[in-house]
Structure formats: C-alpha cells, structure tokens
Amino acid sequence: MIRLDKYLADMGAGTRSEVKREIARGKVTVDGAVIRRPEFKINAQMQVICYQGGTLPYVRYEYYMLNKPAGVVSATQDKNDRTVLDLISNKKRKDLFPVGRLDKDTEGLLLITNDGNLAHRLLAPRKHVDKIYYAEIDGVVTEDDRAAFAFGVDIGEKQPAREAHLEILDVNSDAQKSTIRLTIHEGKFHQVKRMFQAVGKEVVYLKRLSMGTLMLDKKLKPGEYRELTDEELKELC
C-alpha cells in the first residue's frame, strides 16, 4: 500500500505539494471514485488511478540504455549543464539516476534506472563487473603499456588500478596516434585517462562500449536511448 500523493509524485505527475493541491481539487480518482485525501492508501498493483482525466499506471522500475553524447553530465540535476536525465523525454518516474558516471566529454553506454539494487551489483568493486572502452590516444601505445596495464598501474591512489586488459587496435607511429580497446573492472574517477597518463600518454576520445552483459546498441546515435529488452534485463539481473 502507498499514499496517493506519493504514488502521483513517483509517477511524475508533479511534486508532492503540487499533487496534493490537485487531489484537493478533485482531479484524482481511484477506481472511479474521487479522492480528496493525499494520505489515502492505495494498492498500486490492483487499483486504477486517474489523474486529470487520464489513467496513470504504476511503474516500479524503469531501465533505459543511453548513448551518452559529449557535453552532457552524468548527474540527476545540474545548474549549468544539461544532464543525461534531460535526454530521457518519456520517463515515467522522477527518481531515475545514471548507474555510474561518464566524464562530460566521454561518450557511450550509460544505464539509466531507479533500481538501486541492480546499480549496486553493477558498481560494487567486489563484483568485478567488466567495463569495455574504445579510446583514441595521443601517443604510441606499446606492448610495454599492455603489460603494465595487465599488472596494474599506479594512478596516484593508495592502491594501483586493478589489472586491465589492453588491446591495441591500431598504431600510427608517424602521427604518434593509437586506438585501443580497454577492459577494466572498477570505475574510479577519470580512471581510463589516469591510467594512460601513468604511462605518459593522453586520451583524446573515449567511448564506453559495454558494462557487464549490457552492450551499447550500435543503432543508437549519441543522445538517443531506448528501454532495455527483457533479455538484456534478465542477463543483467
């Protein structure tokens, strides 16, 4: 059972104070009966709630795959920049959040949900969930770098970064440029950039390709999103 005002607020009908006013005005019905008490308890799974003439079905969890574009911050709100939640135009719940963070200039896979338990399973360091990135590097990435990453490089913290799998995709010795694919098992602040800084190189472009079993849909352009499929969600959980 859940309070009527909380139900409406959770479903994005407005703030608690806004929906309370609408309830008092008789704009909400439960199973066809007008309810004017915000504290009225309802069964979200069994009863039909209508708000301002339209049915407002209950959604407990939402799961969106977003291809995060550069220039957008991985936050629920920000005073200066557009956030990843601003890109989800048809969200039903107001309590969505990004699972982990991508830097403002980083692109790629980002899971948006309100499922805290799933987020914990994906982010907890002891779970060792793989995160795969594609990167373009200023500098020639070598086999020595690959070996250093496999051992664990010092990124200026008490503990070095965990061992990571570095795949060298292409090297242009004349231009001093490289492209790589990197698999890491943690998500420290600016981790990929700091790992390459530790071997004297700079990341100039970074894109996350996957997180655990969830792989970025190649059909999604930067800024586009879609709901997870049942199969994707089953594999994640």
Secondary structure, DSSP 8 states (H G I E B T S, - for coil): -EEHHHHHHHTTS--HHHHHHHHHTT-EEETTEE---TT-EE-TTTS-EEETTEE----S--EEEEEE-TT-BSSS--SSS-BGGGG-TT---S--EESS---TT-EEEEEEES-HHHHHHHH-GGG---EEEEEEEES---HHHHHHHHH----SSSS-----EEEEEEEETTTTEEEEEEEES---TTHHHHHHHHTT-EEEEEEEEEETTEE--TT--TT-EEE--HHHHHHH-
